[in-house]
Amino acid sequence: MNSFVESACTRMKEGYRVHLANPAAIRQYEGPNYSVDFTDAAHLAQLLRLGVLAKGYICPAKQRPVRIFRARGCNWCGSARPRSLR
């Protein structure tokens, strides 16, 4: 499992609301460029407040093993795939 997802799941268990941002869908910050996490976090917080933060999906804990298996299952049993997908 992805370390970011593991971290997010841990925070959710602790009672925090977690938003997993989708960086591919977020327009790059065009203000002064500082290479520090504070400005990145401020930009993401502003997008969240405006309601335009592109979010990723965090699968519920009970469904996560099934989702991982389905995503990786084709690699585990390659011969089980239909010939049209090989």
Residue frames as qw, qx, qy, qz and C-alpha x, y, z in Angstrom:
[[0.000, 0.890, 0.456, 0.000, 0.00, 0.00, 0.00],
 [0.327, 0.679, -0.025, 0.657, 1.10, 3.55, -0.69],
 [0.430, -0.175, -0.517, 0.719, 2.79, 5.25, 2.29],
 [0.154, -0.154, -0.001, -0.976, 0.68, 8.38, 1.75],
 [0.642, -0.323, -0.458, -0.523, -2.51, 6.35, 1.98],
 [0.661, -0.251, -0.630, 0.323, -1.22, 4.55, 5.08],
 [0.216, -0.030, -0.331, 0.918, -0.46, 7.91, 6.69],
 [0.376, -0.222, -0.202, -0.877, -3.90, 9.24, 5.73],
 [0.699, -0.318, -0.598, -0.230, -5.60, 6.15, 7.16],
 [0.514, -0.183, -0.578, 0.606, -3.69, 6.53, 10.42],
 [0.025, -0.046, 0.158, -0.986, -4.80, 10.16, 10.71],
 [0.546, -0.275, -0.397, -0.685, -8.42, 9.21, 9.99],
 [0.678, -0.298, -0.662, 0.118, -8.30, 6.58, 12.76],
 [0.353, -0.146, -0.433, 0.817, -7.04, 9.32, 15.09],
 [0.054, 0.739, 0.580, -0.338, -10.15, 11.38, 14.27],
 [0.069, -0.489, 0.225, 0.840, -8.74, 13.89, 11.78],
 [0.666, 0.663, 0.260, -0.219, -10.52, 14.86, 8.57],
 [0.483, -0.327, 0.570, 0.578, -8.17, 13.96, 5.74],
 [0.597, 0.745, 0.062, -0.292, -8.19, 15.37, 2.21],
 [0.679, -0.154, 0.530, 0.485, -5.95, 13.60, -0.27],
 [0.284, 0.767, -0.126, -0.561, -5.08, 16.15, -2.96],
 [0.821, 0.344, 0.388, 0.238, -4.69, 15.05, -6.58],
 [0.284, -0.628, 0.242, 0.683, -1.57, 16.93, -7.76],
 [0.329, 0.132, 0.696, 0.624, -2.13, 16.07, -11.42],
 [0.033, 0.709, 0.631, 0.313, -5.43, 17.97, -11.38],
 [0.288, -0.842, -0.223, 0.398, -4.25, 21.03, -9.42],
 [0.443, 0.825, 0.004, 0.351, -3.11, 24.12, -11.27],
 [0.672, -0.011, -0.291, 0.681, 0.38, 25.14, -10.23],
 [0.289, -0.830, -0.256, 0.401, 0.73, 27.99, -7.76],
 [0.523, 0.631, 0.171, 0.547, 1.69, 31.17, -9.66],
 [0.288, -0.956, 0.017, -0.057, 2.69, 33.40, -6.77],
 [0.017, 0.793, -0.600, 0.105, 6.19, 33.93, -5.40],
 [0.900, 0.094, -0.427, -0.006, 8.09, 30.65, -5.57],
 [0.299, -0.631, 0.635, -0.331, 9.44, 29.49, -2.25],
 [0.668, 0.124, -0.726, -0.107, 10.53, 25.89, -1.97],
 [0.098, -0.165, 0.768, -0.611, 9.08, 25.35, 1.48],
 [0.147, -0.350, -0.922, -0.072, 6.20, 23.20, 2.59],
 [0.030, 0.487, 0.497, -0.717, 4.49, 26.12, 4.35],
 [0.284, 0.377, -0.226, -0.853, 3.65, 27.95, 1.12],
 [0.295, -0.020, -0.867, -0.402, 2.51, 24.70, -0.51],
 [0.140, -0.388, -0.858, 0.307, 0.27, 23.95, 2.47],
 [0.131, 0.472, 0.252, -0.835, -1.14, 27.50, 2.44],
 [0.309, 0.224, -0.531, -0.756, -1.95, 27.18, -1.28],
 [0.298, -0.177, -0.922, -0.170, -3.70, 23.82, -0.76],
 [0.056, -0.435, -0.691, 0.575, -5.61, 25.20, 2.24],
 [0.231, 0.387, -0.042, -0.892, -6.82, 28.13, 0.12],
 [0.361, 0.063, -0.736, -0.569, -8.00, 25.77, -2.62],
 [0.228, -0.298, -0.912, 0.165, -9.81, 23.68, 0.00],
 [0.060, 0.448, 0.447, -0.772, -11.51, 26.79, 1.47],
 [0.321, 0.337, -0.285, -0.838, -12.62, 27.84, -2.01],
 [0.779, 0.192, 0.495, -0.333, -14.02, 24.36, -2.65],
 [0.679, 0.656, -0.246, -0.220, -11.86, 23.76, -5.73],
 [0.256, -0.561, 0.787, 0.019, -9.27, 21.33, -4.35],
 [0.775, 0.232, -0.497, -0.314, -9.05, 18.31, -6.63],
 [0.567, -0.463, 0.605, -0.313, -9.17, 15.33, -4.29],
 [0.361, 0.218, -0.894, -0.151, -8.18, 11.72, -4.56],
 [0.802, -0.318, -0.219, -0.455, -10.32, 8.88, -3.24],
 [0.082, -0.392, 0.840, -0.366, -9.46, 7.08, 0.00],
 [0.636, -0.139, -0.685, -0.327, -11.07, 3.67, -0.08],
 [0.682, -0.557, 0.179, -0.439, -12.79, 2.59, 3.17],
 [0.218, -0.542, 0.802, -0.125, -10.65, 0.25, 5.27],
 [0.730, 0.061, 0.641, -0.228, -12.93, -2.76, 4.78],
 [0.764, 0.617, 0.150, -0.111, -12.82, -2.46, 0.98],
 [0.035, 0.852, -0.486, -0.194, -9.09, -1.69, 0.67],
 [0.477, -0.302, 0.808, 0.166, -7.78, -5.31, 0.51],
 [0.646, 0.480, 0.593, 0.016, -10.24, -6.17, -2.27],
 [0.355, 0.923, -0.026, -0.149, -9.33, -3.04, -4.22],
 [0.174, -0.717, 0.642, 0.208, -5.59, -3.78, -3.91],
 [0.594, -0.022, 0.796, 0.111, -6.12, -7.37, -5.01],
 [0.602, 0.679, 0.419, -0.035, -8.15, -6.32, -8.04],
 [0.198, 0.934, -0.240, -0.177, -5.56, -3.71, -9.01],
 [0.099, -0.641, 0.753, 0.111, -2.62, -6.12, -8.70],
 [0.807, 0.030, 0.549, -0.215, -4.42, -9.38, -9.40],
 [0.776, 0.622, -0.052, -0.089, -3.63, -9.38, -13.11],
 [0.216, 0.744, -0.619, 0.130, 0.08, -9.29, -12.31],
 [0.496, -0.370, 0.736, -0.275, -0.21, -12.18, -9.85],
 [0.632, 0.176, 0.755, 0.000, -2.03, -14.51, -12.19],
 [0.150, 0.495, -0.396, -0.759, -1.22, -13.28, -15.69],
 [0.033, -0.015, -0.920, -0.390, -2.47, -16.46, -17.33],
 [0.133, 0.515, 0.787, -0.313, -5.96, -15.80, -15.96],
 [0.195, 0.548, -0.020, -0.813, -6.38, -12.69, -18.13],
 [0.741, 0.549, 0.361, -0.139, -8.38, -13.00, -21.31],
 [0.690, 0.087, 0.384, 0.608, -6.26, -13.34, -24.43],
 [0.262, 0.823, 0.304, 0.402, -7.61, -10.06, -25.77],
 [0.296, -0.950, 0.074, -0.059, -5.88, -8.19, -22.90],
 [0.817, -0.333, 0.236, 0.408, -2.47, -9.87, -23.25]]
